[in-house]
Amino acid sequence: MLRFLVRRVLGALVILLLISAITYFLFFFLPSDPALLSCGKNCSPQNVALIRKNLGLDLPIWTQYWHFMVGIFAGRDMPIGHCPAPCFGYSFADQQLVWDTIADRYPTTLSLAIGGATVFLCVGVGLGLVSAWQQGRAFDRIASGVSLVGNSVQIYFLGPIAIGLFASSWHVLDRGHDPDWSHDPWGSVQGLILPCMVLSVIFWSNYSRQTRSLMVEQMSEDHIRAARAKGMSSRYVFLRYALRGAAASIITIFGIDLSAVLGGAIITEVTFGLHGLGLLSVQAVLRSDLPLEMAVMLIGATIIVVCNIVVDAAYALIDPRIRLS
């Protein structure tokens, strides 16, 4: 197991290094001039040249990239001041440390992603299990129909409807606000219920259908029939053997959906006005704030890679054959 995890971690480091290089070169090869963006409007050519020198933009691109990577792990001195590790530079828009801005925003995105994933896994897998157990009956048909409808709606369509009904008309849920776990934990939970529900709809609909299909397929396997022939109860065989066989595929699907969860979190944050990394990335693009854009992309990629390592480890625990691959 240790060897398996070491291989995955080394592979993840290579992937993150490639992502960082591609991201850095992509942004700095764009037609827009980073020095001009940092200087702002009505900036003289002399000031642009001075900023280019201060930011090190007059150095070779590989040297700039090396300084950028060193700054992430060891910090770096910049004209505005010392930038401690992890240093992603200073924002062009407000001249604040990029990492301070991200550290202020990431709890909202992390809370939304964890809450949404918890909801869609519990609801989706639960509905799928019950549908497979009740295969062909009324509950199965109703759940399949609801899942099909839920899988076809979009967050930007469902979000305003949910706000209008649950928050504005019925007043049963908070319309959503940024969490403050240190001072108001219960209020933070209340402020995330509606956004997490909206974020999870598409996902739990898909997981319900996938889980039902996997469980029905597992119930027709030879080892399941052999377990039944030995006199084991249907419920025990269903939960002990069939569910374990389907769990590996469900975990694999979850690993693939991690990037989609973060993408859905961006739309959800914009819809509900939550100040997370999603809304921050949109603002960075609109303001052409290159350091902030790069930091958000790299941190998002790191989160996805780390989560995939965790998923791979869980997959290997369920299916020991994966460790040998």
C-alpha positions as CSV (number, residue, x, y, z in Angstrom):
1,M,0.0,0.0,0.0
2,L,2.9,2.4,0.9
3,R,4.5,1.8,-2.5
4,F,1.2,2.4,-4.2
5,L,0.8,5.8,-2.4
6,V,4.4,6.8,-3.2
7,R,3.8,6.2,-6.9
8,R,0.6,8.2,-6.8
9,V,2.2,11.1,-4.9
10,L,5.2,11.3,-7.3
11,G,3.0,11.2,-10.3
12,A,0.9,14.0,-8.7
13,L,4.0,16.1,-8.2
14,V,4.9,15.8,-11.9
15,I,1.4,16.7,-12.9
16,L,1.3,19.8,-10.7
17,L,4.7,20.9,-12.0
18,L,3.5,20.6,-15.6
19,I,0.2,22.5,-14.7
20,S,2.2,25.2,-13.1
21,A,4.5,25.6,-16.1
22,I,1.7,25.6,-18.6
23,T,-0.3,28.0,-16.5
24,Y,2.6,30.4,-16.1
25,F,3.7,30.4,-19.7
26,L,0.1,30.7,-20.9
27,F,-0.6,33.8,-19.0
28,F,2.7,35.5,-19.7
29,F,2.5,34.7,-23.4
30,L,-0.9,36.4,-23.8
31,P,-1.0,39.6,-25.9
32,S,-1.8,41.7,-22.8
33,D,1.3,43.2,-21.0
34,P,1.5,42.2,-17.3
35,A,3.4,45.4,-16.6
36,L,0.7,47.5,-18.2
37,L,-2.0,45.7,-16.3
38,S,-0.2,46.2,-13.1
39,C,0.3,49.9,-13.8
40,G,-3.3,50.6,-14.6
41,K,-4.9,53.1,-16.9
42,N,-3.2,56.4,-18.0
43,C,0.2,55.0,-17.3
44,S,3.3,56.5,-18.9
45,P,5.8,54.4,-20.8
46,Q,8.5,55.3,-18.2
47,N,6.3,53.8,-15.4
48,V,5.6,50.7,-17.5
49,A,9.3,50.2,-18.0
50,L,10.0,50.7,-14.3
51,I,7.3,48.2,-13.3
52,R,8.6,45.7,-15.9
53,K,12.1,45.9,-14.3
54,N,10.8,45.8,-10.7
55,L,8.6,42.7,-11.5
56,G,11.5,41.0,-13.2
57,L,9.6,40.9,-16.5
58,D,12.8,41.9,-18.3
59,L,14.4,38.6,-17.4
60,P,14.2,35.4,-19.5
61,I,10.9,33.6,-19.2
62,W,12.5,30.5,-17.6
63,T,14.2,32.7,-15.0
64,Q,10.9,34.3,-14.2
65,Y,9.2,30.9,-13.8
66,W,12.1,29.7,-11.5
67,H,11.6,32.8,-9.3
68,F,7.9,32.2,-9.2
69,M,8.3,28.5,-8.1
70,V,10.9,29.4,-5.5
71,G,8.5,32.1,-4.1
72,I,5.8,29.5,-3.6
73,F,8.0,27.3,-1.4
74,A,10.4,29.8,0.1
75,G,9.0,33.3,-0.4
76,R,10.6,36.1,-2.3
77,D,11.4,39.8,-2.0
78,M,9.4,42.0,-4.3
79,P,9.4,45.8,-4.9
80,I,6.2,46.2,-2.9
81,G,7.7,44.3,0.0
82,H,8.6,40.8,1.2
83,C,6.2,38.1,0.0
84,P,6.3,35.1,2.5
85,A,5.7,31.6,1.4
86,P,3.5,30.5,-0.3
87,C,4.1,33.6,-2.4
88,F,1.9,34.0,-5.5
89,G,2.8,37.6,-5.8
90,Y,0.7,40.8,-5.4
91,S,-2.7,41.4,-6.9
92,F,-2.6,43.9,-9.8
93,A,-6.0,45.3,-8.8
94,D,-5.6,46.0,-5.0
95,Q,-1.8,45.5,-4.5
96,Q,-2.6,42.9,-1.7
97,L,-0.9,39.6,-1.2
98,V,-2.6,37.0,-3.4
99,W,-2.3,34.3,-0.7
100,D,-4.0,36.5,1.9
101,T,-6.9,37.1,-0.4
102,I,-7.2,33.4,-1.2
103,A,-6.9,32.4,2.5
104,D,-9.8,34.7,3.2
105,R,-12.0,33.1,0.5
106,Y,-11.2,29.4,0.4
107,P,-13.2,28.4,3.6
108,T,-16.4,29.3,1.7
109,T,-15.5,27.2,-1.4
110,L,-14.3,24.3,0.8
111,S,-17.4,24.4,2.9
112,L,-19.7,24.5,-0.2
113,A,-17.8,21.7,-1.9
114,I,-17.8,19.4,1.1
115,G,-21.4,20.1,1.9
116,G,-22.5,19.6,-1.6
117,A,-20.5,16.4,-2.0
118,T,-21.9,15.0,1.3
119,V,-25.5,15.8,0.2
120,F,-25.2,14.2,-3.3
121,L,-23.4,11.2,-2.1
122,C,-25.8,10.4,0.7
123,V,-29.0,11.2,-1.2
124,G,-27.8,9.9,-4.6
125,V,-26.3,6.6,-3.3
126,G,-29.2,6.1,-0.9
127,L,-31.8,6.6,-3.5
128,G,-29.9,4.3,-5.9
129,L,-29.7,1.6,-3.3
130,V,-33.4,1.7,-2.4
131,S,-34.3,1.8,-6.1
132,A,-32.2,-1.3,-6.8
133,W,-33.8,-3.0,-3.8
134,Q,-37.2,-2.0,-5.0
135,Q,-36.4,-2.8,-8.7
136,G,-39.5,-2.6,-11.0
137,R,-41.8,-1.3,-8.2
138,A,-43.4,2.1,-7.9
139,F,-40.6,3.7,-5.8
140,D,-38.1,2.6,-8.4
141,R,-40.0,4.2,-11.3
142,I,-40.7,7.4,-9.4
143,A,-37.0,7.8,-8.3
144,S,-35.8,7.1,-11.8
145,G,-38.1,9.8,-13.2
146,V,-37.1,12.4,-10.6
147,S,-33.4,11.6,-11.2
148,L,-33.8,12.1,-14.9
149,V,-35.4,15.5,-14.4
150,G,-32.8,16.5,-11.8
151,N,-30.0,15.5,-14.2
152,S,-31.3,17.9,-16.9
153,V,-31.6,21.1,-14.8
154,Q,-28.7,23.6,-14.4
155,I,-27.5,25.5,-11.4
156,Y,-28.0,28.9,-12.9
157,F,-31.7,28.0,-13.6
158,L,-32.4,26.1,-10.4
159,G,-30.6,28.6,-8.1
160,P,-32.9,31.6,-8.6
161,I,-35.9,29.4,-8.3
162,A,-34.7,27.9,-5.1
163,I,-34.0,31.4,-3.7
164,G,-37.4,32.6,-4.7
165,L,-39.3,29.7,-3.2
166,F,-37.4,28.6,-0.1
167,A,-36.0,32.0,1.0
168,S,-38.2,34.8,-0.4
169,S,-41.7,33.2,-0.5
170,W,-41.7,30.4,2.1
171,H,-39.0,31.7,4.4
172,V,-37.9,28.2,5.4
173,L,-34.2,28.5,4.5
174,D,-31.6,31.2,4.5
175,R,-30.8,32.5,1.0
176,G,-27.2,31.8,1.5
177,H,-24.2,33.7,3.0
178,D,-20.5,33.2,3.7
179,P,-19.8,30.9,6.6
180,D,-18.1,32.1,9.8
181,W,-17.3,28.8,11.6
182,S,-15.3,30.4,14.4
183,H,-18.0,32.7,15.6
184,D,-21.3,31.3,14.3
185,P,-21.2,27.6,13.4
186,W,-24.9,27.0,13.4
187,G,-25.5,30.2,11.3
188,S,-22.9,29.0,8.9
189,V,-24.7,25.7,8.4
190,Q,-28.0,27.5,7.8
191,G,-26.4,29.8,5.3
192,L,-25.0,26.8,3.3
193,I,-28.0,24.5,3.2
194,L,-29.7,26.0,0.2
195,P,-26.5,26.5,-1.9
196,C,-25.4,22.9,-1.1
197,M,-28.8,21.6,-2.0
198,V,-28.7,23.4,-5.4
199,L,-25.1,22.3,-6.1
200,S,-25.9,18.7,-5.3
201,V,-29.0,18.3,-7.5
202,I,-27.3,17.4,-10.7
203,F,-24.8,15.1,-9.0
204,W,-27.2,13.1,-6.8
205,S,-29.4,12.6,-9.8
206,N,-26.5,11.0,-11.7
207,Y,-25.3,9.0,-8.6
208,S,-28.8,7.6,-8.1
209,R,-29.0,6.3,-11.6
210,Q,-25.4,5.0,-11.5
211,T,-25.8,3.3,-8.1
212,R,-29.0,1.6,-9.2
213,S,-27.4,0.3,-12.4
214,L,-24.3,-0.9,-10.6
215,M,-26.3,-2.7,-7.9
216,V,-28.7,-4.4,-10.4
217,E,-25.6,-5.6,-12.3
218,Q,-23.9,-6.8,-9.2
219,M,-27.0,-8.8,-8.1
220,S,-26.9,-10.8,-11.3
221,E,-23.2,-11.9,-10.7
222,D,-22.4,-15.6,-10.0
223,H,-20.9,-15.0,-6.5
224,I,-24.2,-13.3,-5.5
225,R,-26.2,-16.3,-6.6
226,A,-23.8,-18.6,-4.8
227,A,-24.2,-16.6,-1.6
228,R,-27.9,-16.8,-1.9
229,A,-27.7,-20.6,-2.5
230,K,-25.8,-20.9,0.8
231,G,-28.8,-19.6,2.6
232,M,-27.7,-16.0,3.3
233,S,-30.5,-13.5,3.6
234,S,-31.2,-11.2,0.7
235,R,-30.5,-8.1,2.7
236,Y,-27.2,-9.4,3.9
237,V,-26.1,-10.3,0.4
238,F,-27.3,-7.0,-0.9
239,L,-25.4,-4.9,1.6
240,R,-22.4,-7.1,2.2
241,Y,-21.5,-8.4,-1.3
242,A,-23.3,-6.4,-3.9
243,L,-22.7,-3.0,-2.3
244,R,-19.0,-3.7,-1.9
245,G,-18.7,-4.7,-5.5
246,A,-20.4,-1.5,-6.6
247,A,-18.5,0.7,-4.2
248,A,-15.3,0.7,-6.2
249,S,-17.1,2.0,-9.3
250,I,-18.9,4.7,-7.3
251,I,-15.6,5.9,-5.8
252,T,-14.1,6.0,-9.3
253,I,-17.0,8.1,-10.5
254,F,-16.6,10.4,-7.5
255,G,-12.9,11.0,-8.4
256,I,-13.9,12.0,-11.9
257,D,-16.6,14.3,-10.6
258,L,-14.3,16.3,-8.3
259,S,-13.4,18.8,-10.9
260,A,-17.1,19.1,-11.8
261,V,-17.9,19.9,-8.2
262,L,-15.4,22.8,-8.1
263,G,-16.8,24.0,-11.5
264,G,-20.3,23.8,-10.1
265,A,-19.2,25.7,-7.0
266,I,-18.1,28.6,-9.1
267,I,-21.6,29.0,-10.6
268,T,-23.2,28.4,-7.2
269,E,-21.1,31.1,-5.6
270,V,-22.0,33.6,-8.3
271,T,-25.7,32.7,-8.1
272,F,-25.9,33.0,-4.3
273,G,-23.4,35.8,-4.0
274,L,-21.0,33.8,-1.9
275,H,-17.4,35.2,-1.6
276,G,-15.4,32.1,-2.4
277,L,-12.7,31.1,-4.9
278,G,-15.3,30.8,-7.7
279,L,-16.5,34.4,-7.5
280,L,-12.9,35.5,-6.9
281,S,-11.8,33.8,-10.1
282,V,-14.6,35.5,-12.1
283,Q,-13.5,38.9,-10.6
284,A,-9.9,38.2,-11.4
285,V,-10.7,37.5,-15.1
286,L,-12.8,40.6,-15.4
287,R,-10.0,42.7,-13.9
288,S,-7.2,40.9,-15.8
289,D,-5.6,40.2,-12.5
290,L,-3.0,37.7,-13.7
291,P,-1.3,36.8,-10.3
292,L,-4.7,36.1,-8.8
293,E,-5.9,34.1,-11.8
294,M,-2.8,31.9,-11.7
295,A,-3.0,31.3,-8.0
296,V,-6.7,30.2,-8.2
297,M,-5.9,27.9,-11.1
298,L,-2.9,26.3,-9.4
299,I,-4.7,25.9,-6.0
300,G,-7.8,24.4,-7.8
301,A,-5.6,21.9,-9.6
302,T,-3.8,21.0,-6.4
303,I,-7.1,20.4,-4.6
304,I,-8.3,18.1,-7.5
305,V,-5.0,16.2,-7.6
306,V,-4.9,15.7,-3.8
307,C,-8.5,14.5,-3.7
308,N,-7.8,12.1,-6.5
309,I,-4.9,10.6,-4.5
310,V,-7.3,10.1,-1.6
311,V,-9.9,8.5,-3.9
312,D,-7.2,6.2,-5.3
313,A,-6.1,5.2,-1.8
314,A,-9.7,4.4,-0.9
315,Y,-10.1,2.5,-4.1
316,A,-7.0,0.5,-3.4
317,L,-8.3,-0.4,0.1
318,I,-11.5,-1.7,-1.4
319,D,-9.9,-3.6,-4.3
320,P,-6.4,-4.8,-3.4
321,R,-5.8,-5.6,-7.1
322,I,-5.4,-1.9,-7.8
323,R,-2.3,-1.7,-5.7
324,L,-0.5,-4.0,-8.1
325,S,-1.3,-1.9,-11.2
